[in-house]
Amino acid sequence: MTNAIFVHHSDSTRYQFGEQHPFSPFRIALTLDLLHAAGALQPDQMNSPSTMAVEELLALVHRADYINTVKQLSLESPAQEAAAAAGKYGLDTEDTPFFPGMHNAAATITAGSVHAAELVMSGQAVHAYHMAGGLHHAFPYRGAGFCVYNDAAVAIQYIRQNYGARVLYIDTDVHHGDGVQWSFYHDPDVCTYSIHETGKFLFPGTGFVHEKGADTGYGACYNIPMEPYTEDDSWLECFRSSVTKIAEAFKPDIIVSQHGCDAHAYDPLSHIHCSMRIYQEMPMIIHELAHKHTEGRWVALGGGGYDWWRVVPRAWSLVWLTMTDHPIVDRLIRHEDVPLPQAWLDKWSASSPDPLPASWLDDRSQLLPIPRRAEIESKNRQTVAIAIQDL
């Protein structure tokens, strides 16, 4: 059995709403290049999914009329009737506009996440990472928040249908993982966990502590909404204290995690004030939980992250470095200042609109201090206490 497999298909980079849209596949190219420059990703560690029968996979979560509309809107010149229906399905907004080739690109991403799940559940790998995945805002009947098909929900449903396994879904994106939560809100065998900036101020406006599941699924849904301008210590304290208790109580057979990296202070679409430290430590915590509760079975997906240059490549790389027990991670644990590969910096520095960081982790002194720290930390602790009071 292989320890970890990196799942990637070149067609996933065609998932692009436009050159000026913040959800850019360029993030993937930058991250792959960083991993190669660090000597951390070898050809024999990579695996490409088949896209055969992908519509059968999509139908595990998405309605037939929605899939058909996505396909029609993916044509170079969609029929007038299809274009008129785009609004009904959430595909006419500035965030999530339809584009040529949309169905094939989004379906390829979904196939990649299902392939990662199959590699782990079939015993071919202990861990699998599909960096292009993590489109957690799509619903069975509509797209939203840059997401057309919900690859995470499809992969989870695939696991449930084919293996009957109990799935713990951990979402660390700064935006609430609403599409996944609502897809399994009534399912007691899928526990959804999301830590995010509170929906009082940030899209999608959901993910409050009272959202606990419904019917037999009540108690298998947990939300940890953080206050704006939360910093590293409070975010990590809340994450570790809650997710470890939830994993212990739920007893999953596999963990599926989403690693949006938009809670960083540099991210332009949120109000959280964390550094790269949380993107070093959260994968480590999830890795520990997998080996403690699921015999190591762990599927990781990408997600949001809109500072393409300074944040995303490092954060997404750290997931893979953690999965593979790379020596860089050991050095970071020892608090060494580990420089980024000079070849990567030389290649991209002239293109970046901001100076690229020299090291894997941030110099926190370069981030502006937050004056309400004690008040924010206290409020976050109260939120966690309420969220997990039944455990």
C-alpha positions in Angstrom: 0.0 0.0 0.0 1.2 3.5 -0.9 1.4 6.0 1.9 0.1 9.0 -0.1 -1.1 9.7 -3.7 -1.4 13.1 -5.3 -4.4 13.1 -7.6 -4.3 15.6 -10.5 -5.8 15.9 -14.0 -4.8 18.7 -16.3 -8.4 19.3 -17.4 -9.2 20.6 -13.9 -7.2 23.7 -14.7 -9.9 24.6 -17.3 -12.2 25.4 -14.4 -11.9 29.2 -14.9 -14.7 31.8 -14.7 -12.5 34.5 -16.3 -9.1 36.0 -16.2 -10.0 38.6 -13.5 -12.0 36.2 -11.4 -10.4 35.4 -8.0 -10.9 31.7 -8.3 -8.1 31.0 -10.6 -6.5 27.7 -11.6 -3.2 29.5 -11.7 -3.1 28.8 -8.0 -2.7 25.1 -8.8 0.1 25.8 -11.2 2.0 27.9 -8.7 1.6 25.2 -6.0 2.7 22.3 -8.2 5.7 24.3 -9.2 6.6 25.0 -5.6 6.3 21.3 -4.7 8.5 20.3 -7.6 11.0 23.0 -6.7 11.1 21.6 -3.1 11.7 18.1 -4.4 8.5 17.1 -2.6 6.4 15.7 -5.5 7.7 12.9 -7.7 6.0 11.5 -10.8 5.4 8.1 -9.2 3.4 9.8 -6.5 0.9 11.3 -8.9 -2.2 9.7 -10.3 -4.8 10.9 -12.8 -8.5 10.0 -12.5 -10.7 8.6 -15.3 -13.6 10.8 -16.2 -15.7 7.8 -17.5 -19.2 7.5 -16.1 -18.8 10.8 -14.3 -22.4 11.8 -14.8 -23.4 8.8 -12.7 -21.2 10.2 -10.0 -22.7 13.6 -10.3 -26.1 12.2 -9.9 -25.2 10.9 -6.5 -25.8 14.4 -5.2 -27.0 16.7 -8.1 -30.4 16.7 -9.7 -30.7 15.7 -13.3 -32.2 19.0 -14.4 -29.3 20.9 -12.9 -26.7 18.6 -14.6 -28.5 19.0 -17.9 -28.6 22.8 -17.6 -24.9 23.0 -16.7 -24.1 20.9 -19.8 -26.2 23.2 -22.0 -24.6 26.3 -20.5 -21.2 24.9 -21.2 -21.6 25.2 -25.0 -19.8 28.0 -26.8 -23.2 29.5 -27.7 -25.8 28.2 -25.3 -29.4 28.1 -26.5 -31.5 31.1 -25.5 -33.7 28.9 -23.3 -30.7 27.5 -21.4 -29.3 31.0 -20.9 -32.6 32.2 -19.6 -32.6 29.4 -17.0 -29.1 30.2 -15.7 -30.5 32.4 -12.9 -32.7 29.7 -11.6 -29.7 27.5 -11.1 -27.4 30.1 -9.7 -25.1 30.4 -12.7 -25.7 34.0 -13.8 -24.0 35.8 -10.9 -20.7 37.7 -10.8 -19.4 35.0 -8.4 -20.5 32.0 -10.4 -21.1 32.8 -14.1 -21.4 30.0 -16.7 -18.6 29.6 -19.1 -17.7 27.4 -22.1 -16.5 24.0 -21.1 -17.9 24.4 -17.5 -19.4 21.0 -17.3 -16.3 19.0 -18.4 -14.0 21.0 -16.1 -16.2 20.8 -13.0 -17.0 17.1 -13.7 -13.2 16.4 -14.0 -12.7 17.9 -10.6 -15.5 15.8 -9.2 -14.0 12.7 -10.7 -10.7 13.5 -9.1 -12.1 13.7 -5.6 -14.0 10.5 -6.1 -10.8 8.9 -7.4 -9.0 10.0 -4.3 -11.7 8.5 -2.1 -11.6 5.2 -4.0 -7.8 5.0 -3.7 -8.1 5.3 0.1 -11.2 3.2 0.6 -9.9 0.4 -1.6 -6.6 0.2 0.3 -4.4 1.4 -2.5 -3.2 4.4 -0.4 -3.5 5.5 3.2 -3.9 9.1 2.2 -4.8 10.9 -1.0 -4.7 14.6 -1.9 -6.8 16.2 -4.7 -5.8 19.8 -4.6 -8.2 20.9 -7.3 -11.2 19.8 -5.3 -13.0 21.3 -2.4 -15.9 23.1 -4.2 -18.0 23.1 -1.1 -20.7 25.7 -1.9 -22.5 23.9 -4.7 -26.0 22.5 -3.9 -27.8 19.6 -5.5 -29.9 22.0 -7.5 -27.7 25.1 -8.0 -24.2 26.5 -8.1 -22.9 29.2 -5.7 -19.8 30.8 -4.4 -17.5 29.8 -7.3 -18.7 26.2 -7.2 -20.6 24.4 -9.9 -20.5 20.7 -8.8 -19.9 19.8 -5.1 -17.0 17.3 -5.5 -16.7 16.9 -1.8 -20.3 15.9 -1.3 -20.2 13.5 -4.3 -17.0 11.8 -3.0 -18.6 11.4 0.5 -21.8 10.0 -1.0 -19.7 7.6 -3.1 -18.0 6.4 0.0 -21.3 5.9 1.8 -22.9 4.1 -1.2 -19.9 1.8 -2.0 -18.3 1.2 1.4 -20.9 2.1 4.0 -18.2 4.0 5.9 -18.8 6.7 8.5 -17.3 9.9 7.2 -16.0 12.8 9.2 -15.9 15.9 6.9 -13.6 18.7 8.2 -13.8 22.0 6.5 -11.2 24.7 7.3 -12.1 27.2 4.6 -12.8 30.7 6.0 -16.3 30.4 4.4 -18.8 28.0 5.9 -19.0 24.6 4.1 -22.7 25.0 3.5 -23.2 22.8 0.4 -21.7 19.8 2.1 -23.5 20.4 5.4 -26.9 20.7 3.8 -26.3 17.6 1.6 -25.9 15.5 4.7 -28.0 17.4 7.3 -30.2 14.3 7.9 -27.5 11.7 7.7 -26.2 10.3 11.1 -23.3 8.6 9.4 -21.7 11.8 7.9 -20.5 14.2 10.5 -19.8 17.7 9.0 -17.5 20.1 10.8 -16.7 23.6 9.7 -14.6 26.3 11.2 -15.0 29.6 9.5 -15.5 33.3 9.9 -19.0 33.9 11.3 -21.8 34.2 8.8 -22.8 37.4 10.5 -20.3 39.1 8.3 -19.2 36.7 5.5 -20.7 34.7 2.7 -22.6 32.4 2.7 -24.2 33.8 5.9 -24.7 30.4 7.5 -22.8 28.0 9.7 -24.0 29.1 13.2 -23.7 26.9 16.2 -27.4 26.1 16.3 -27.1 24.3 12.9 -26.8 20.8 14.4 -28.4 18.5 11.9 -32.0 17.3 11.6 -34.0 14.2 12.3 -31.7 11.2 12.7 -28.8 13.4 11.6 -29.2 15.7 14.6 -25.9 15.9 16.5 -23.8 15.0 13.4 -23.2 18.6 12.3 -20.9 21.1 14.0 -20.0 24.7 13.2 -17.3 26.8 14.8 -17.9 30.4 13.6 -15.0 32.6 14.5 -15.1 36.4 15.2 -13.6 38.8 12.6 -9.9 39.4 13.1 -9.3 36.2 15.0 -5.6 35.4 15.1 -3.5 32.2 15.1 -3.7 31.2 18.8 -7.4 31.5 19.1 -8.2 29.9 15.8 -5.9 26.9 16.6 -7.2 26.6 20.2 -10.8 26.5 19.0 -10.0 24.1 16.1 -8.0 21.6 18.2 -10.3 21.6 21.2 -13.4 21.0 19.2 -12.4 18.7 16.3 -10.6 16.3 18.6 -13.6 15.8 20.8 -15.9 15.5 17.8 -13.7 12.8 16.2 -13.5 10.9 19.5 -17.3 11.0 19.8 -18.2 10.3 16.2 -15.7 7.5 15.6 -15.3 7.9 11.8 -14.0 5.3 9.3 -12.4 8.0 7.1 -11.7 11.7 7.2 -12.4 13.9 4.2 -11.0 17.4 4.7 -11.3 20.7 2.8 -8.3 23.0 2.9 -9.4 26.4 1.8 -6.6 28.8 2.8 -8.5 32.1 2.9 -8.4 32.7 6.7 -4.9 34.3 6.2 -4.5 38.0 7.0 -3.5 38.6 3.4 -6.6 37.2 1.9 -8.7 39.9 0.2 -12.1 38.2 0.7 -12.3 37.7 4.5 -11.6 39.4 7.8 -9.6 36.8 9.7 -6.1 37.7 10.7 -4.2 34.4 10.8 -0.8 33.6 9.5 0.7 30.5 7.7 1.1 28.9 11.1 -2.5 27.6 11.0 -1.9 26.0 7.6 1.1 24.2 9.1 -0.8 23.0 12.2 -4.3 22.1 11.0 -3.1 19.4 8.5 -0.9 18.0 11.3 -4.0 17.8 13.7 -6.1 16.1 11.0 -3.2 13.7 10.2 -3.0 12.8 13.9 -6.8 12.2 14.0 -6.7 10.0 11.0 -4.0 7.7 12.4 -5.8 7.7 15.8 -9.4 7.0 14.6 -9.4 5.8 10.9 -6.3 3.7 10.5 -4.9 6.6 8.6 -7.6 6.9 6.0 -7.6 10.5 4.9 -8.7 12.3 1.7 -7.7 16.0 1.5 -9.1 18.5 -1.0 -8.2 22.1 -1.8 -10.8 25.0 -1.8 -10.7 28.7 -1.5 -7.7 31.0 -1.2 -7.4 34.3 -3.0 -3.9 35.6 -2.3 -2.5 33.4 -5.1 1.1 34.3 -4.7 2.0 34.7 -1.0 -0.5 32.2 0.6 -2.0 29.5 -1.5 1.1 27.8 -2.8 2.6 27.5 0.7 -0.6 26.5 2.4 -1.6 23.8 -0.1 1.9 22.5 -0.3 2.0 22.1 3.5 -1.0 19.6 3.3 1.0 17.4 1.0 4.2 17.8 3.0 2.3 16.7 6.1 0.7 13.7 4.4 4.1 12.5 3.2 6.0 13.2 6.5 8.4 15.4 4.6 11.5 16.6 6.4 10.4 20.2 5.9 7.5 19.6 8.3 9.9 18.3 11.0 12.0 21.4 10.7 9.0 23.6 11.0 7.9 21.8 14.1 11.3 22.6 15.6 10.6 26.2 14.8 13.4 26.5 12.2 13.2 29.3 9.7 12.9 27.1 6.5 13.5 29.1 3.3 11.4 28.5 0.2 13.2 27.1 -2.8 15.3 29.8 -4.4 14.5 28.5 -7.9 10.8 29.0 -7.2 11.4 32.5 -5.9 13.6 33.4 -8.9 11.0 32.1 -11.3 8.0 34.0 -9.9 9.2 37.1 -8.0 9.0 39.4 -11.0 5.4 38.3 -11.8 4.0 38.7 -8.3 2.3 42.0 -7.5 3.7 41.7 -3.9 7.1 40.6 -2.6 7.1 36.9 -2.2 7.7 35.4 1.2 11.2 34.0 1.7 10.2 31.3 4.1 7.5 28.6 4.5 6.1 30.4 7.5 5.3 34.1 8.1 7.1 36.6 10.1 4.2 37.6 12.4 5.8 41.0 13.1 5.0 41.9 9.5 1.2 41.6 10.3 -0.6 44.5 11.9 -1.5 43.8 15.6 -5.2 43.5 16.5 -6.3 45.7 19.5 -9.4 43.7 20.5 -7.5 40.4 20.9 -8.7 39.4 24.4 -12.3 40.2 23.6 -12.1 38.2 20.4 -10.5 35.2 22.0 -13.0 35.2 24.8 -15.9 35.3 22.4 -14.4 32.4 20.4 -14.1 30.2 23.5 -17.7 30.8 24.3 -18.7 29.8 20.8 -16.8 26.5 21.0 -18.3 25.8 24.4 -21.8 26.2 23.0 -21.0 24.2 19.8 -19.8 21.1 21.6 -21.7 21.3 24.8 -23.5 18.0 24.2 -20.3 16.0 23.8 
